Amino acid sequence: MAYLEGIQTDYAADDVKIVAINAKERRIGDPIAYLNSLGFPILGVLEGDEIAGAYDIQFIPGLMVVDGNGVVSYRRASTDLLPGQPLSEFWDSEVRVALDLALRR
């Protein structure tokens, strides 16, 4: 999550949106309050199990790049990296490469 604001800022001119989908888990706490606490605009879907099923999300958190037509151009795969900054930086780089390819930068 720490890098999503930077991605959204860097790709704002391309109208890239970050969407958080709550799926495959029981709601714990207040997800709207959590999204608001991030400090940047993020779209949230509270009951996203159907969406997760439609996009065959295998990992939580799922991370993918989807174009305006619903075509997935990047899907997070399993990794041996432990949670933390190295993993976040890896995903940040992966998503930026996928966005650049999708946007033909």
Residue frames relative to the residue before (quaternion, step in Angstrom):
aa qw qx qy qz dx dy dz
M 1.0000 0.0000 0.0000 0.0000 0.00 0.00 0.00
A 0.5903 0.6130 -0.3726 0.3700 3.56 1.05 -0.68
Y 0.7388 0.4191 -0.2278 0.4761 3.59 1.04 -0.66
L 0.5049 0.6802 -0.4201 0.3255 3.60 1.18 -0.28
E 0.6151 0.5425 -0.3555 0.4483 3.59 1.01 -0.71
G 0.6552 0.5123 -0.3090 0.4613 3.60 0.97 -0.83
I 0.6344 0.5135 -0.3243 0.4782 3.56 1.01 -0.79
Q 0.6655 0.4999 -0.3084 0.4606 3.57 0.86 -0.94
T 0.6579 0.5044 -0.3051 0.4687 3.60 0.96 -0.82
D 0.7063 0.4862 -0.2656 0.4408 3.57 0.81 -1.04
Y 0.7668 0.3308 -0.1720 0.5225 3.60 1.12 -0.62
A 0.3046 0.7881 -0.4887 0.2174 3.60 1.25 0.29
A 0.6419 0.5324 -0.3331 0.4400 3.62 0.96 -0.79
D 0.6825 0.4519 -0.2726 0.5056 3.59 1.23 -0.48
D 0.4556 -0.7222 0.4061 0.3254 3.57 1.36 0.17
V 0.2725 0.7536 -0.5401 0.2574 3.58 1.07 0.78
K 0.1243 -0.7861 0.6046 0.0332 3.55 -0.96 0.96
I 0.3040 -0.7041 0.6119 0.1933 3.53 -1.17 0.71
V 0.0509 -0.7892 0.6120 -0.0059 3.57 -0.83 1.03
A 0.1693 -0.7617 0.6197 0.0841 3.56 -0.84 1.02
I 0.0915 -0.7993 0.5938 0.0112 3.56 -0.81 1.05
N 0.2596 -0.7553 0.5844 0.1436 3.56 -0.69 1.09
A 0.2104 0.7815 -0.5542 0.1945 3.59 -0.52 1.19
K 0.8408 0.2521 -0.1831 0.4428 3.49 -1.38 0.37
E 0.7328 0.3113 -0.2475 0.5521 3.57 1.10 0.58
R 0.4986 -0.6032 0.5165 0.3475 3.49 -1.24 0.40
R 0.5248 -0.6444 0.4609 0.3113 3.53 -1.01 0.84
I 0.0520 -0.7738 0.6312 -0.0019 3.54 -0.78 1.10
G 0.8054 0.1561 -0.1402 0.5543 3.55 -0.73 1.00
D 0.6034 -0.5472 0.4433 0.3741 3.53 -1.27 -0.46
P 0.2735 -0.8058 0.4963 0.1721 3.63 -0.11 1.22
I 0.6128 0.5397 -0.3623 0.4493 3.61 1.06 -0.60
A 0.6403 0.5073 -0.3209 0.4792 3.58 0.97 -0.83
Y 0.6338 0.5272 -0.3346 0.4565 3.59 1.00 -0.79
L 0.6672 0.4898 -0.3098 0.4678 3.61 0.84 -0.92
N 0.6500 0.5127 -0.3139 0.4649 3.58 0.99 -0.80
S 0.6457 0.5434 -0.3199 0.4306 3.59 1.08 -0.71
L 0.5520 0.6330 -0.3930 0.3744 3.60 1.20 -0.37
G 0.4012 -0.7739 0.4222 0.2489 3.56 1.20 -0.42
F 0.7278 0.2849 -0.2517 0.5708 3.58 1.20 0.37
P 0.6077 -0.5861 0.3768 0.3811 3.59 -1.11 0.58
I 0.1134 0.7705 -0.6184 0.1053 3.56 -0.82 1.01
L 0.3788 -0.7106 0.5453 0.2328 3.57 -0.93 0.89
G 0.1058 -0.8152 0.5680 0.0411 3.57 -0.94 0.85
V 0.1330 -0.7457 0.6488 0.0735 3.55 -1.09 0.83
L 0.3146 -0.8029 0.4805 0.1599 3.57 -0.49 1.20
E 0.7788 0.2327 -0.1159 0.5709 3.59 0.93 -0.86
G 0.1490 0.8684 -0.4542 0.1318 3.56 0.46 1.20
D 0.2887 0.7872 -0.5095 0.1933 3.61 1.15 0.35
E 0.6505 0.5144 -0.3237 0.4555 3.59 0.97 -0.80
I 0.6425 0.5060 -0.3165 0.4807 3.58 1.00 -0.79
A 0.6413 0.5235 -0.3195 0.4612 3.58 0.94 -0.89
G 0.6535 0.5075 -0.3065 0.4706 3.57 1.02 -0.78
A 0.6594 0.5221 -0.3055 0.4463 3.56 0.94 -0.90
Y 0.7505 0.3555 -0.1984 0.5206 3.59 1.07 -0.72
D 0.4063 -0.7566 0.4394 0.2635 3.57 1.31 0.27
I 0.1239 0.8023 -0.5667 0.1403 3.57 0.81 1.03
Q 0.1938 -0.8177 0.5388 0.0583 3.54 -0.66 1.17
F 0.7776 0.2733 -0.1267 0.5519 3.58 1.11 -0.67
I 0.1706 -0.7320 0.6483 0.1216 3.53 -1.17 0.67
P 0.4763 -0.2957 -0.8146 0.1488 1.52 -1.31 2.05
G 0.4046 -0.6661 0.5693 0.2619 3.52 -1.13 0.72
L 0.0290 -0.7810 0.6238 0.0106 3.54 -1.12 0.57
M 0.1899 0.7883 -0.5641 0.1557 3.55 -0.65 1.08
V 0.3232 -0.6757 0.6198 0.2342 3.50 -1.37 0.31
V 0.0271 -0.7915 0.6084 -0.0515 3.54 -0.75 1.16
D 0.3527 -0.7458 0.5202 0.2205 3.59 -0.82 0.93
G 0.7429 -0.4370 0.2921 0.4144 3.56 -1.32 0.09
N 0.6749 0.4646 -0.2859 0.4970 3.57 1.28 -0.31
G 0.5764 -0.6143 0.3641 0.3974 3.57 1.30 0.09
V 0.4879 0.6569 -0.4363 0.3742 3.59 1.25 0.23
V 0.3298 -0.7468 0.5509 0.1733 3.56 -0.82 1.07
S 0.1132 -0.8068 0.5776 0.0514 3.58 -0.71 1.07
Y 0.7727 0.1112 -0.0997 0.6170 3.58 1.28 -0.19
R 0.0027 -0.7691 0.6386 -0.0255 3.52 -1.05 0.89
R 0.4788 -0.6715 0.4915 0.2797 3.53 -0.81 1.06
A 0.1944 -0.7625 0.6081 0.1048 3.53 -0.99 0.90
S 0.6574 -0.4737 0.3932 0.4346 3.53 -1.29 0.08
T 0.0440 -0.7870 0.6152 0.0152 3.54 -1.14 0.63
D 0.4676 -0.6721 0.4989 0.2841 3.54 -1.22 0.47
L 0.4642 0.6832 -0.4497 0.3398 3.59 1.26 -0.07
L 0.4277 -0.6894 0.5237 0.2598 3.55 -1.03 0.80
P 0.6177 -0.5369 0.4013 0.4113 3.60 -1.13 0.51
G 0.5266 0.6109 -0.4760 0.3507 3.54 -1.10 0.74
Q 0.8154 -0.3076 0.1944 0.4503 3.53 -1.33 -0.21
P 0.6624 0.4954 -0.3536 0.4367 3.69 0.77 -0.78
L 0.6534 0.5006 -0.3144 0.4729 3.59 1.00 -0.78
S 0.6481 0.5157 -0.3133 0.4646 3.59 0.94 -0.87
E 0.6614 0.4973 -0.3039 0.4722 3.59 0.96 -0.83
F 0.6130 0.5459 -0.3378 0.4606 3.58 1.06 -0.74
W 0.6941 0.4650 -0.2757 0.4755 3.58 0.84 -1.00
D 0.6009 0.5580 -0.3538 0.4499 3.58 1.04 -0.75
S 0.6767 0.4901 -0.2832 0.4708 3.57 0.88 -0.95
E 0.6476 0.5289 -0.3108 0.4520 3.58 0.93 -0.90
V 0.6782 0.4876 -0.2885 0.4680 3.58 0.88 -0.96
R 0.6514 0.5165 -0.3239 0.4517 3.60 0.94 -0.82
V 0.6295 0.5122 -0.3332 0.4799 3.61 0.99 -0.76
A 0.6652 0.5019 -0.3006 0.4639 3.60 0.91 -0.91
L 0.6545 0.4982 -0.3155 0.4731 3.58 0.96 -0.81
D 0.6428 0.5212 -0.3293 0.4547 3.58 0.93 -0.85
L 0.6591 0.4943 -0.3077 0.4760 3.59 0.99 -0.80
A 0.6734 0.4991 -0.2998 0.4555 3.57 0.92 -0.89
L 0.7316 0.4004 -0.2182 0.5068 3.56 1.08 -0.76
R 0.3603 -0.7641 0.4558 0.2805 3.56 1.38 -0.06
R 0.2160 0.7851 -0.5419 0.2081 3.57 0.86 1.01
